[in-house]
Structures are given as C-alpha cells and as structure tokens.
C-alpha cells in the first residue's frame, strides 16, 4: 500500500485518485503472458508504473490499493472501499484501474474539476464508450465504503443516476479506454503509443 501526494497545501480539499492494483489478472495470463498485466513492460516501464506516472503528472493525490501481507482484495468493490477508507479526508475519489498506462493526466484533472464543480458522480465518455476514471463526491462516501465483490461501484453509479446526481464528461483520450486485459490489448496500446510519440 502506498500513497503519493502533490505539493498542494490543502490535500483535504482535493479528490483522491484510487488506483486499483489488487486484481489477479487471470485474463492476461490466460492470453499467454508470463507476468501479471500490471507488471508487463511497455516502453521501458511496467504498465502500473505508467499509470502511476500519469496520476503524478496530474497533480492529484493518489492511493495505491494492492494486495499485501495484512490485506487482500476480495474483489473490485472491496478494493474501492479500501482506497476510500485510506483517504477519508478527500473531497471525492477518482476510481482508476491500474492497467490504463496511456491515460492522459489532463483527463484525470478534467474529471476532478467537474467533480469539484458539480458533485455527484462523474463518468467519462470517449468515442461513444464509457471510460475511466469514474469520479465520486464525498456525499457517496458511505456507499463506497460498503462495496464488496466484483461489481465495482456500479450500484453507486445507478443510485446517483436515480437521484439525478450523475454527470457525463466527454473526453478525447483513447488512453481512458485502453486497458490491458490481454497481450493483444497490450500490443494495441504499444502500437498507438508509438504513433502518438512519433
């Protein structure tokens, strides 16, 4: 478990990025990989290192949720609850899977800005698809802390929709969709990465 902080003097006023890194990555290994997906290499860094670098570049605080000797995830919902519990002073939380190495720091800032301005739940939409990170204001803290199992925070998103406290945010960032669940996914990300930096 690790936490990173920006130089902001009032961290309690910032949303926190909860980076989920406790999954088993079974699909990645089943696709022929010899490592977990977060440890897979992409242009000289692991997938997780790229994701954490994007968070650091955004200037937002982050909490990394991973398995350890004193705690093990019992599903994505459990991991989200853990991240929220580790940052109880936050004004909100951006839930970010650790396997999004190409996400743009500005996408994280954009979600955080809308969350601060509007509250509720913020969900990015990219090229007609729902992406990451999903933002939750502090008003949803109790519900997030109660999450369990593998369904993530879908129940909280549905509750926010029902209460008209839900906001879609259009982003132009393919990296917010580009997870690395399989070796083919990783290869596709690597190809687009090369195009972007060419």
N, C-alpha and C positions, 0 to 999 in steps of 0.2 A: 504494500500500500504506500502510495506516495502522494504528496501534494506539491503543487507549484504555484507560485504567487507572482503577480505582476508587481510593478513598483507603485501601484495605486495606494494612496494613503488611507483610503476608506474601503477596504475589501468587502466589508459587510454590505456595502451598497451595490455590489456587482453581482450579476448572475454568475454561477459557477458552472464550468463545463465538467460533466461527469463522463469520464472516458471509460467505457466498458471493455475490460480486457480479461475477463474471467471465463469466457466461453471455452468449450472443448475443441472447437474447430474440426469436428468429425468429417464434415463435407470436404474440407480442404485435404485432409489426409486420404480420404476415400478417392479423391481425384488423382492420387499418385504422388502426393508430396511427401517428403521425408521429415518435414518440420511442421509445427503449428503455423497457422496463417499469419499470426502476429509476428512470428519470428522470421518469416520468409523475407528474403532480400529483394530490395528494389532500389536500384541505382545507389548502392553503397551503404544503405541503411535498412534496418528492418521496417516492415510495414508499420508496426506500432511506433517506432521512432519518428517516422514521417508524420504520423497523425499527431503525436505529441508536439512536434516542431510547429505544426500549423496552429495548434492551440496556443503555444507560447508566443508565436508571432501575432496572434490576435490581441494579446494584452490582457486576456481574461484569466481569472484564476481557474485552476483545474484540480480535480481529484481523480486519481487513477484507481480504479477498482479491479483488483486482480486476486487470484487465489493465493493463499499463504498458509503458514503453519497454524495460525489462530482463526482463520476464517476461510470458508469455501463457498462458492456460489451454488445456489440451488435453482438457478435459472435466471433469465434476464431481469425479471421483476425483482427478484431478491437482490441482484447486483445494483439496480437502480435505487432501491430502498437503502442499500448500504452507502452509496455515494451521497445521497441526501442526508443521511444520518451523520456522515463525516463532515458536512458543511452546513450545519443548522443555522448559521448566521446569514446565509445567502438571501438575496432578494428574489432569486429564481434559479432554475437549473436548465442547462442545455444538455440533453442526453445524446452522447456521441459514441457510436460503436468504434472500437479501436482499429477496425480494418478498413478505414477510409483514408488511405495515405495521401490522396490527391485533393482533399478538401481545401478550399481556399480560406485563409484566415479572415478575409472580408465577409465570407458567408457566415462565419461564427459571429462576427461583430454585428452583421445585419439582423440576425435572429435576436441577439441580445438587445439591440436598440429598440426593435419593435416590441419585445417583451417588456422592456422598461417603460415604453410609452403607452402600451395598451393593456398590459397584464394578461391574465388568462393563459391560454395555450397558443403557441405559435408553431406552425408546421410549414416547412419549406416545400415549394412545388417547383420542379425543374423539368422542362420539356414534357409537361403533362403527367409527370410521375411525382409521387411523394418522396421526399428525400430527408436528409439529416442536416443538422441536429434538430430534434423537436424541443421546443422551449416551454417550460412550465414556471408560472409565477409562484411566489411563496404562498399564495392562497391555496395551492394544491399540495402543500407540504404533507399534511396528514394522510391524504390519499396515497401519495407516493411512498410514504414510509410503510404503508400496509401492503405494498405489492409483493407478490410471491410468484413462483412458477416461471414458465417460459413465454408468457404472453406479453411481456414488457409492460408498457404503460397504456395499452390500448383502452383499458377501462376508463382511465382518467381522461384520455382524449375524447372518448364518447360522452363522458359526463360533461366536459367543457362544451362540446357541441350542443348538447341538450340544453345547456344554460346560456347559449349564445355568448360564450366566453372563449371563442376559438377564432384564430386568425390564420389565413393562408398567406404565405410570403413568397412571391415569385423571385426566383434566383436564376442567374445564368452561370451555373457552375456544375459541370459534369462530374467533378470530384465529389459532390454531395450525394451522388447516386452510386459512385464506383466502389462498391465493396469488393472484397477479395475472398469470396467464399470457396473458390476453386482455383486450380492452377490456370485454367483458361481465363478466369476473371483477372488474375494477377498479370497474365500476359497481355490482356487487353489494356489494363491500366498502364503497364510499362510502355506499350506502343503509343498510347495517347500522350503519356508523359513526354516521350521523346519528341512528338510533334509539337507539343506546347513549348518545349525549351529549344527547339531547333532555330 
